[in-house]
């Protein structure tokens, strides 16, 4: 697969939120307004890019059995870096609004998922393209969700009043609104994919390698995946 | 060996000599539309009482909610290319119950958002009538209350229609907290009489306990609801708030006040007893009602909101599968010794 394809798959075909459904906690918690979503997305993009790069470099040095702890250490390093950077240079309000969710990037499934599923088996450039694409895809969804939720709950976009909506639907700014909106978007996306597949004369099925049965993380204690030998 | 197997072979009847069909095998003349019409008839007293007390405001809200609910159902049927299900009146029932749960000052768009939320998000997205885990009207009321706290608490005094704030009986309780004398005034016989008849502020349909009791009696006579649910719910609220009242009179008014005020009556008879979202067995109904009662009292007495019936109903709805699993009908010969973790129980998904 070409580098460009590795980069663009994160936006739609294998979007971390909409298709892989990973990293739900930051998605729902930090998409209540667009600025928060953007900041969270960019911070995650930085961590994804950095961790993917480093992990693809060290992938042959790390023994298979302890690879997850090693990856976590790499990810945690980048999370610390981005946290300190944001504390120093990002607007104080944004840094404080993100709060606990900034250090929690370290346990974001998207980051570990990409390390495990992609960077640990692919080269440097491909991993970088994958990390950047996935991160920007994540940012894209967070900003979209943030815009809709912010507009419905407060009538503003990126903090600027739109002057057309005075009775905010406060539910949208809270977690249930995020769940409902995300559910609607997922349903819409499946509908679109089904429609597309029908037009092409195929039956739509979600990509099989991303569901629970094909994930190797739970099996770590009992067996070692064949790939990393 | 082969002879043995041959002896045990089951002889099947001639093909076509048996009628094969899925359950239900015994049918009577009831249909969804008939049941829903009966519910609508039972809602009539509450509707009439709401129009009597809130005049034009009540008519306006009832028409808006009914129309928007039916329209949402029809539009959804068109969108997913299904035969329109408006004819079974279930959308109309949801709309009327939702309307009875709205404050008299509710603007048209509040009715619209509530109806569309109830029909599309709570009911149709889960698969339509019979598949929804939550009562549509209760869940829509919760969504509106959390989403539009301002317009949802614009109370109006009955008859005059004058907009006032904090004029509901439960709002008064919230204000009187901490004062034993104020609580005693709330629990006075004149106050209780007004609560029973419904000449107080509140959502348009929940003020008159008398009208809802008449409708609820109708539901029981039509055998549309389990008597266990309203009984358990009201009895639990009575006992729970009674104990708290005896222990700390400055914290809450007497149990009768709790039963007659707010959405307890309409919740107990019309929302908690929804056939789709309530437990299947009688024992389950008792557990379910008691759970709603306890949650309602806890939210009312110690919570931030003055009223908690709709919240409790939605929370208890979420627990119905668990209640069904625990309160399944024990088959004849069942004994607790013989129950094993591996045994498949009725109502359980394996």
Interface residues (C-beta under 8 A of the other chain):
Chain A: X167 X169 X170 X171 X172 X174 X176 X177 X180 X183 X187
Chain B: X109 X113 X121 X125 X143 X146 X147 X148 X149 X150 X151
